[in-house]
């Protein structure tokens, strides 16, 4: 028998549960943020420090930390900024980043345009084969991309030779591919958000004189804005980080950042410092964008799971 004084009270159990929950979440957060921390840390190191047998997990030694506490102005002298200066001259990093922004942004616009219409149709209409079409949309996401790469490449070659429409190594070609892959996910995500909007609100708008399309644009889409923001962020990141199809269908002047950054690794050496610096510079705008739109994105991710 356990003595009564060893039993936890209800408040004690709640406090213990909160501590355990925060501990688990803290470990998961540390696991998720450590690669970003290591990327930033490596961007301020020399190649010898990065490839050392036992690299340090901290940017400064204890003596350096003591000097910073005494005189914070010495901090810039302890950091290695050369990687951020040389990366621009070694490879066209800025062009790679702009290409990724163009491709990802246009893909997001097209995917959201089609996804909003498709998700609304699945949410509001009943039509023959609705379940089958929905299953087919999800089925496209279960096919490995490597199985589609070769047929897609051959299709692009045939179109170029037959119809004289260049698709390989062009913006519109890779945007078409990314839009094709992201539209099914966008439709299913937005369908859940549209399901959470009561039909009565839309019917009231139609009673006031709105057509079906006007009710969608003026009432439904504004109410689904958090869900659209969450879907748009998902599509944008998917297009921005894709590597497989871009490595074959987007070279030359349209090379995206995910492929262009591989230029820092040559046959003779790898410029790890410049690579980490370029990755940090490219990651910063995406993180800032996510922080600015964090509230609608989180609201969209939570609201889409509840059907009213």
N, C-alpha and C positions, 0 to 999 in steps of 0.2 A: 504494500500500500504506500502511496505517495503522501507525505505529510501535507496538511492543508496549507501550511505556510509556503510550500513550494509551488502551489497552483497559481497560474497567472490569472489576473483579473481580466475583465473584458477590455478595459483601457490598456492593460499591459499587452494583451494579444494584439490589439490594434496597433500599438506602438511598435511591437516586434515585427508585425507584418509590413508596416511602412518602412522600417529600417532595412528589412530583407529586400523589399521591392526596390528601394532606392539603391541598395548595393548591387543588385542584378542589373538595373538600368545603367548604373555608373560603369559597370564592367562592359556592358554592350556599347555604351557611348565611347569608352576608351578604345575598344576594339575597332570601332568605326572611324574614329578620328586619328588614330595612330598613323595610318598611311599618309594622311594629309600633313600631319606634324613632321613626319620623316621626309616628305617631299620638300617642305619649306626649309627644314633644317639642312638638307643636302644641297639646296640651292645656294647656301652661304658658305659652302665648304669647297676646298680644292679637290682635285681628282685623287690625290694621294690620301687625303683624309676620308673620302668616300669609300675607296677600295681597301682601306686598312683592314687588317685581320680582325681587330677588335675595335670597331668604331664606337665612339662615345654616344650615349643616348641624350646627352645634354649639350647645349651650344657653347657653354663656357665652363671653365674649371672653377674651383672654389676661389682661387686667387683672383681670377677675372671677375667673378661675382662680387667679391669684396671691393674691388676697384670701382665697379659700377655703382655699388651702394654709396661709396664715398664721393664719387664724381660721375654722375650719369652722362656727362658730356663725352666720356671715353667710349661709350657704347658703339658709335659708328666706326671707330677705329678698330674694334674687335671683330667686326663682321666683314665677310668677303663679298664685295659687290661686283667683282669682275665678271662673274657668270652672267649677271643681268646686263652688262654692257657688251660683252662679246657675242651673246646669242643672236643679236640682231644682225651682226655682220657676217656670221658664219652661214646662216640659212635664212630664207625669207619667212621668218616666223609670223610676221604681221600679215602677210598675204595668206598664209595657211589659216590663220585665225579668222580673217575676214571671209574667206571661202566657207568655213564652217558656219559662221553666223548667217551668211546668205542662204546656204542650203538648209540649215535647221529652221530658220525663220519662215522661209517660203513653204517648206514642208508642213510646218505647224499651221500656217494659214489654210492651206489646202485640206489638210486632214481635219481641222476643226470645222471647216465649211461643209465638207461631206459628212463628217461625223455627227454634226448637229442635225442635219436633215435625216440621216439614217437612224440615229438614235431616237429622234422624235417619231419617225414612222413606226419603229418597233415598239415604242411606248404607247402610242395612241391608236394605231390602226390594227385591224385584224385582216389578214389576207392569206390566201392559200399558200402553203409551204413556208409559213413564218418560222416554225420550229426548225425546219430543215435548213433554211437559209441562215438562221442564227447559229445552228450547229456548224454549218460550213464556214462561217466567219471565224468561229473559235478554232475550227480544225486547221485553218491556215496558220495559226500561231504554233501548232504542234509539229510543223514540218521544219527540220533543220535547214538553216539558210544555205549550208554548203550544197544541199541537194538542188537548190533553185539557182545557184550562182551560174553554173555552166549553161543550162537552158536559157537563162536571162541574157547571158553574154551572146549566145548564138542568135537569139531573137534580135538583139540590138544590131549585130553584124548584118543579119538579113535585111532589116529595115534600112540600114545605111546603104547597102548595095542595091536594094530593089527600089526603095522610095526616095533615096538620096536625102534622108533626114538624119543628120549626125546625132547620135545619142551617147556614144562612148566618149568619155572625157569632156562632158558638157554639163552645165548646170541643170538644164531641163531633164537630161537623162537620169542623173542620180536623184534629182528631186522626185521624178516619176517613180523610181524604185522605192524610195523611202515613204512616199505617200501611199503607195500600194500596200506596204507592210504595216503602216501605222493606222490606216483607216479602220480596219476591223476592230482593233483595240479601242480606238476612239469611239466607235459606234456603241460598243458594249459598255464602256464607262459612262458615256453620256446618256445611254438608255436608263441606267440606274438613277441618274440625277433627275431626268425627266419624270420617272416613275414617282419620285418623292414630291412632285408638285401636284397639288390637288386639281382634278379636272374642273371643279366648280369655278376656280379662278379664271380658267380659260373660257369656260362657257359664259361667265359674266361678261368678259370682254367681247365675246361674239354677240351677246344680246345688245351690247352698246353700239354695235355696228361694225366691229372688226371682222375681217375675213379670217380664214384659218391661218393664212400666212402672216397677216398683220398681228394676230394674237400671238403667234410664235415669236415674231420679232420684237413686239412691244411689251409682251407680258412674260412669256415663258423663258426666253433667253436671258433677260435681266435677272429673273429669279434664279436661273441656273448658272449665273456668272461664277460663283465659287467652283462649281463643278467643271465649268469650261476652263477656268484658270488651272485647276489641277490636271485636267487632261492635256491642256496645252503644254504645261511644264513637262509632263511625261513624254509627250511626242517630241518636244524640243530636245530634251536630253538624249532620247533614243537616237535621233538623227545626228546630234552633235558628236556622240561617242561611237557611232557605228564604224567598224573597221573592215569587216569581211568584204562587203560589196564595194566599198570605197577603194579598197586596194586594187581592184580590177577595173572598175567602171569610172573612177574619178581620179585621174592622174593629170600631169601637166599643169596647165594654168588653173585648174579647178581643184587641185589637191587640198583636201580638208586638213585640219590641224591633227586629227587622230592619225593620219598617214604621214603628214609632213614631219611630225616630231620624230619619226623613225630615222630621219636623215642624220640625227645626231649620233647614231650608231653606225659606223662605217666598218669596212673590212679590216682595217688596221687598228682602230681605237674606238672608244665610246666616250663621248663628251657628256658624262653623267651630270656634271654641275650645270652646264648650259641646258641640258634636257630638263632637269628639275626646275631650273629658273623659268624656262618657257612654260612648263606645266603649271607652275604657280601663277604666272601672269595670265594664262588662259583660264585658270580655275577661278580667279578672283572675281571677274565680272559675273560669272554664273552664280557664285555664292551670294554676291550682292543682289542679283536679280531675285534669287530665291528668298533672301531675307526681306526684301521689299514687298514681295507678294506672298509671304508666309501665311498671313492670316486667311486670305481667300483660298489658298491652296489647302490648308488644314481643314477649313470649313467644308470645302468641296469633298475632301476625302472622307469626312465623317457623315455629311449629309447624304451622300450617294448610297450609303448602306442602309438607310431607313426609308421605308415606303409608307406613305401616309394614305 
